[in-house]
Amino acid sequence: MNLGHIPVMTQEVLSGLDLRDGGIYIDGTFGRGGYTKAILDAATTQVFGIDRDPSAITFGAKLVSEYDGRLTLLQGRFGNIASIMAEQGVNQVDGVMLDLGVSSPQIDDPYRGFSFRFDGPLDMRMESEGPTAADFINGASEEEIANVIFQYGDERYSRRIARGIIAARKINPILSTFQLVSIIHANVRRSKDGIDPATRTFMALRIQVNDELGELERGLIGAERILGPGGRLAAVAFHSLEDRKIKSFFHEHSGVASKGSRHMPDNIDSNLAPSFNLIKRGVIKPSADEVSLNPRARSARLRVAVRTAAPAWLN
């Protein structure tokens, strides 16, 4: 089966999940099934693949037939992982895998609007429903647009880009990726590192449209609820904001973070027993060999934690 997408740090993920025969595992971001296939091949496991993108579920149908009832695909957001699994009659699992961001097929499809390399509708929705990126930049205020581009894209010229967007949309609605690219290029010069100036803005809009950081937070809480004692949570992030959120969650829920952490919700008792133990205090990065073979792996960061027998912090 041609997956069309190369999962990063596959062996490190499998090691982190500590697979066992008869175990139940969730691939919360099924995509093109790379990690799911690796899990199914590594042990006699049962895997539930969840994805908010209907095209991913459709693509995975062939993979379901290859594994004789060991794979179940479910459309939905991994932020709802606990309720999705409850509907399947599953209340406890042995491992959860989250591969954040977008898959290569999503990026390479011009009609999805994720990439500035192709002209297409300025969409960026993973579920193909709800407000699009075009809806946001044509309807939001200059300040809202600038804040999103700065906070989610770490773009130092966010206000300049926002002004350009407002000026352009007064003439014509901004509906295509190339329209937006031309506005960005007119306001930001290409950097010496060769990275296209549109990179950060497109990433920021994608995160905004899909509420990716909110979804991640809900997914971490859901994984905590559904993992049994000794169960493993492995998360691969490609964005510093995502990685920091995972790091903060793991450190707080393992007792590593100092009392009174500014990231801890006000309604959480700081004396709660740790719900996770860390496999490693630091982050796991891809090898130089992997990066040379798959440049997408360059920014990948893997963190793994083990569920304790303590109750989930939020029920």
C-alpha positions as CSV (number, residue, x, y, z in Angstrom):
1,M,0.0,0.0,0.0
2,N,1.5,3.3,-1.1
3,L,1.0,5.5,1.9
4,G,2.2,8.7,0.2
5,H,3.6,10.0,3.5
6,I,6.7,9.0,5.4
7,P,6.1,8.9,9.2
8,V,9.0,10.3,11.2
9,M,11.0,8.5,13.9
10,T,8.9,5.3,13.4
11,Q,11.3,3.1,15.4
12,E,11.5,5.6,18.2
13,V,7.7,5.9,18.4
14,L,7.3,2.1,18.5
15,S,9.9,1.8,21.2
16,G,8.2,4.6,23.2
17,L,4.8,2.9,22.9
18,D,6.3,-0.4,24.3
19,L,3.9,-2.5,22.2
20,R,2.6,-5.8,23.5
21,D,0.6,-8.5,21.9
22,G,-3.1,-8.2,22.7
23,G,-2.8,-4.5,23.4
24,I,-5.2,-1.8,22.3
25,Y,-3.7,1.3,20.7
26,I,-5.0,4.5,19.2
27,D,-3.5,6.4,16.3
28,G,-5.2,9.7,17.0
29,T,-4.0,11.3,13.8
30,F,-4.3,8.5,11.3
31,G,-3.4,10.5,8.2
32,R,-2.1,8.0,5.6
33,G,-1.7,5.2,8.2
34,G,2.1,5.1,8.5
35,Y,2.3,4.7,12.2
36,T,-0.8,2.5,12.3
37,K,0.7,0.1,9.8
38,A,3.9,0.0,11.8
39,I,2.1,-0.7,15.1
40,L,0.0,-3.5,13.5
41,D,3.1,-5.1,11.9
42,A,5.2,-4.9,15.1
43,A,2.8,-6.8,17.4
44,T,-0.5,-8.6,17.4
45,T,-2.4,-5.4,18.4
46,Q,-5.7,-3.9,17.9
47,V,-5.6,-0.3,16.5
48,F,-8.2,2.4,16.3
49,G,-7.3,5.1,13.8
50,I,-8.9,8.5,14.3
51,D,-8.8,11.3,11.8
52,R,-10.9,14.5,11.3
53,D,-10.2,14.5,7.6
54,P,-12.8,12.3,5.7
55,S,-10.3,11.7,2.9
56,A,-7.9,10.0,5.3
57,I,-10.7,7.6,6.4
58,T,-11.6,6.8,2.8
59,F,-7.9,6.2,1.9
60,G,-7.5,3.8,4.9
61,A,-10.3,1.5,3.9
62,K,-7.8,-0.8,2.0
63,L,-5.6,-0.9,5.1
64,V,-8.5,-2.1,7.2
65,S,-9.0,-5.1,4.9
66,E,-5.4,-6.1,5.2
67,Y,-5.4,-6.7,8.9
68,D,-8.3,-9.1,9.5
69,G,-10.3,-7.1,11.9
70,R,-7.4,-5.6,13.9
71,L,-7.9,-2.1,12.5
72,T,-10.9,0.2,13.0
73,L,-11.1,3.6,11.4
74,L,-13.2,6.4,13.0
75,Q,-13.8,9.9,11.7
76,G,-13.5,12.6,14.4
77,R,-11.2,14.9,16.2
78,F,-8.6,13.4,18.6
79,G,-9.6,16.1,21.1
80,N,-12.7,13.9,21.6
81,I,-10.7,10.7,21.9
82,A,-12.3,9.5,25.1
83,S,-15.9,10.0,24.0
84,I,-15.1,8.5,20.5
85,M,-13.7,5.4,22.1
86,A,-16.6,5.2,24.6
87,E,-18.9,4.9,21.7
88,Q,-16.9,1.8,20.6
89,G,-17.2,0.3,24.0
90,V,-13.6,0.9,24.9
91,N,-12.8,2.7,28.1
92,Q,-9.1,1.9,28.5
93,V,-6.2,1.5,26.1
94,D,-2.5,0.7,26.2
95,G,-1.1,3.4,24.0
96,V,-2.0,6.6,22.2
97,M,0.0,8.1,19.3
98,L,-0.4,11.7,18.1
99,D,1.4,12.9,14.9
100,L,0.6,16.6,14.8
101,G,0.4,19.0,11.8
102,V,-0.6,18.1,8.2
103,S,0.2,15.1,6.1
104,S,2.1,15.3,2.8
105,P,-1.0,14.4,0.7
106,Q,-2.9,17.2,2.3
107,I,-0.1,19.7,1.5
108,D,0.3,18.4,-2.0
109,D,-3.4,18.7,-2.9
110,P,-3.9,22.2,-4.4
111,Y,-7.6,22.1,-3.7
112,R,-7.0,21.9,0.0
113,G,-5.2,25.2,0.1
114,F,-2.6,24.3,2.7
115,S,0.4,25.0,0.5
116,F,1.7,28.3,-1.0
117,R,3.5,26.2,-3.7
118,F,0.2,25.6,-5.7
119,D,-2.6,27.9,-6.7
120,G,-6.0,26.8,-5.3
121,P,-8.8,27.9,-3.1
122,L,-7.6,29.4,0.2
123,D,-9.3,26.7,2.3
124,M,-7.0,25.0,4.8
125,R,-9.8,23.1,6.6
126,M,-8.9,19.6,7.6
127,E,-12.6,18.5,7.8
128,S,-13.7,20.5,4.8
129,E,-16.5,22.1,6.9
130,G,-16.7,25.3,8.9
131,P,-14.9,28.7,8.1
132,T,-12.0,28.7,5.7
133,A,-8.8,30.6,5.7
134,A,-10.4,32.9,3.1
135,D,-13.3,33.5,5.5
136,F,-10.9,34.5,8.2
137,I,-8.7,36.9,6.3
138,N,-11.6,38.5,4.5
139,G,-13.6,39.0,7.7
140,A,-11.2,39.5,10.5
141,S,-9.9,42.9,11.6
142,E,-6.3,44.0,10.9
143,E,-5.4,43.5,14.5
144,E,-6.8,40.0,14.6
145,I,-5.0,38.9,11.5
146,A,-1.7,40.4,12.7
147,N,-2.0,38.7,16.1
148,V,-2.7,35.3,14.5
149,I,0.2,35.6,12.1
150,F,2.6,36.7,14.9
151,Q,1.5,34.3,17.6
152,Y,1.1,31.1,15.5
153,G,3.6,31.9,12.8
154,D,6.3,33.8,14.8
155,E,6.3,36.2,11.9
156,R,8.1,39.5,12.7
157,Y,6.4,41.3,9.8
158,S,2.9,40.2,10.8
159,R,1.5,43.8,11.0
160,R,2.9,44.7,7.6
161,I,1.3,41.5,6.1
162,A,-2.0,42.3,7.8
163,R,-2.0,45.8,6.4
164,G,-1.4,44.4,3.0
165,I,-4.2,42.0,3.3
166,I,-6.7,44.7,4.4
167,A,-5.6,46.9,1.5
168,A,-5.9,44.1,-1.0
169,R,-9.3,42.9,0.1
170,K,-10.8,46.4,-0.3
171,I,-10.2,45.9,-4.0
172,N,-11.1,42.2,-4.4
173,P,-11.8,39.4,-2.0
174,I,-8.8,37.2,-1.3
175,L,-9.9,33.7,-2.3
176,S,-6.9,31.9,-3.7
177,T,-3.5,30.8,-2.3
178,F,-1.6,32.7,-4.9
179,Q,-3.5,35.9,-4.2
180,L,-2.3,35.7,-0.6
181,V,1.2,34.7,-1.6
182,S,1.5,37.8,-3.8
183,I,0.4,40.0,-0.9
184,I,3.0,38.4,1.4
185,H,5.8,38.7,-1.2
186,A,5.0,42.3,-1.8
187,N,5.4,43.1,1.9
188,V,8.2,40.7,3.1
189,R,11.5,40.1,1.4
190,R,12.9,36.6,1.0
191,S,15.3,35.8,3.9
192,K,18.9,34.7,3.4
193,D,18.0,31.2,4.5
194,G,15.9,30.7,1.4
195,I,12.7,30.0,3.3
196,D,9.7,31.4,1.4
197,P,8.2,34.5,3.2
198,A,4.8,32.9,2.9
199,T,5.8,29.8,5.1
200,R,5.0,31.3,8.5
201,T,1.8,33.0,7.5
202,F,0.3,29.9,5.9
203,M,1.2,27.8,8.9
204,A,-0.4,30.4,11.3
205,L,-3.6,30.5,9.3
206,R,-3.8,26.7,9.2
207,I,-3.4,26.5,13.0
208,Q,-6.1,29.2,13.4
209,V,-8.6,27.6,11.0
210,N,-8.3,24.2,12.6
211,D,-7.9,25.3,16.2
212,E,-4.9,23.0,16.3
213,L,-3.5,24.2,19.7
214,G,-6.9,23.9,21.3
215,E,-7.3,20.4,19.8
216,L,-3.9,19.4,21.1
217,E,-4.8,20.5,24.6
218,R,-8.1,18.6,24.5
219,G,-6.3,15.5,23.0
220,L,-3.8,15.4,25.8
221,I,-6.5,15.5,28.5
222,G,-8.5,12.9,26.6
223,A,-5.5,10.6,26.3
224,E,-4.9,10.9,30.1
225,R,-8.5,9.8,30.7
226,I,-8.4,6.7,28.5
227,L,-4.9,5.3,29.1
228,G,-4.7,2.5,31.6
229,P,-1.9,2.2,34.2
230,G,1.4,1.7,32.3
231,G,-0.1,2.9,29.0
232,R,2.1,5.1,26.9
233,L,1.4,8.5,25.2
234,A,3.7,9.4,22.3
235,A,3.4,12.7,20.6
236,V,5.3,14.1,17.6
237,A,5.2,17.8,17.1
238,F,6.6,19.9,14.2
239,H,5.9,23.3,15.7
240,S,7.5,24.9,18.7
241,L,4.1,26.0,20.1
242,E,2.9,22.4,19.9
243,D,6.0,21.0,21.5
244,R,5.9,23.5,24.3
245,K,2.3,22.6,25.1
246,I,3.2,18.9,25.2
247,K,6.2,19.5,27.3
248,S,4.3,21.6,29.8
249,F,1.5,19.0,30.0
250,F,3.9,16.2,30.6
251,H,6.0,18.1,33.1
252,E,3.0,19.3,35.1
253,H,1.2,16.0,35.2
254,S,4.4,14.1,36.1
255,G,5.2,16.4,39.0
256,V,8.3,17.8,37.3
257,A,6.9,21.3,37.0
258,S,7.3,23.6,40.0
259,K,4.2,24.2,42.1
260,G,2.1,27.0,40.9
261,S,3.1,26.7,37.3
262,R,1.6,29.5,35.2
263,H,0.4,26.8,32.7
264,M,-1.7,24.9,35.2
265,P,-5.4,25.6,35.1
266,D,-6.7,27.5,38.1
267,N,-9.1,24.7,39.1
268,I,-6.4,22.1,39.3
269,D,-5.1,21.0,42.8
270,S,-1.3,21.3,42.7
271,N,-1.1,18.4,45.2
272,L,-2.7,15.9,42.9
273,A,-0.8,12.6,42.4
274,P,1.2,12.5,39.1
275,S,-0.8,11.0,36.3
276,F,2.3,10.4,34.1
277,N,5.9,9.4,34.5
278,L,8.4,10.7,31.9
279,I,10.4,8.2,29.8
280,K,12.9,11.0,29.3
281,R,13.1,14.5,30.6
282,G,14.3,15.9,27.3
283,V,12.9,15.7,23.8
284,I,13.7,12.9,21.2
285,K,15.0,14.2,17.9
286,P,15.4,12.4,14.5
287,S,18.8,11.1,13.6
288,A,20.9,12.9,11.0
289,D,20.5,10.0,8.7
290,E,16.7,10.2,8.8
291,V,16.7,13.9,8.2
292,S,18.9,13.4,5.1
293,L,16.4,10.8,3.8
294,N,13.3,12.7,4.8
295,P,13.8,16.5,5.2
296,R,10.3,16.8,6.7
297,A,11.7,15.1,9.8
298,R,14.0,18.0,10.5
299,S,11.7,19.9,12.8
300,A,10.1,16.8,14.4
301,R,10.2,16.4,18.2
302,L,9.0,13.3,20.0
303,R,7.9,13.2,23.7
304,V,6.7,10.0,25.5
305,A,5.2,9.6,28.9
306,V,3.8,6.6,30.9
307,R,0.4,6.7,32.6
308,T,0.4,6.0,36.3
309,A,-2.4,4.5,38.3
310,A,-3.4,7.9,39.7
311,P,-6.8,9.3,38.6
312,A,-6.9,11.7,35.6
313,W,-6.6,15.3,36.8
314,L,-9.7,16.4,34.9
315,N,-12.7,14.1,34.8
